[in-house]
Amino acid sequence: MGRPRINGEQTPARFADGTLARIDAVLTDKEKRSDFIREAVERELARREGK
């Protein structure tokens, strides 16, 4: 038996032209674009949920 999935839900997302380049420009060393997006979504959810 393998380890449990931590990223089980997936959804395609479309961004305005240039958005991914802007994200890439601000990533820190060895940071992945997907990690940046996940963290941004979690921050916004917490803000909207009042946490």
Residue pairs with C-beta under 8 A, 6 or more apart in sequence:
13 37
20 33
23 33
23 36
23 37
24 33
26 36
27 33
27 36
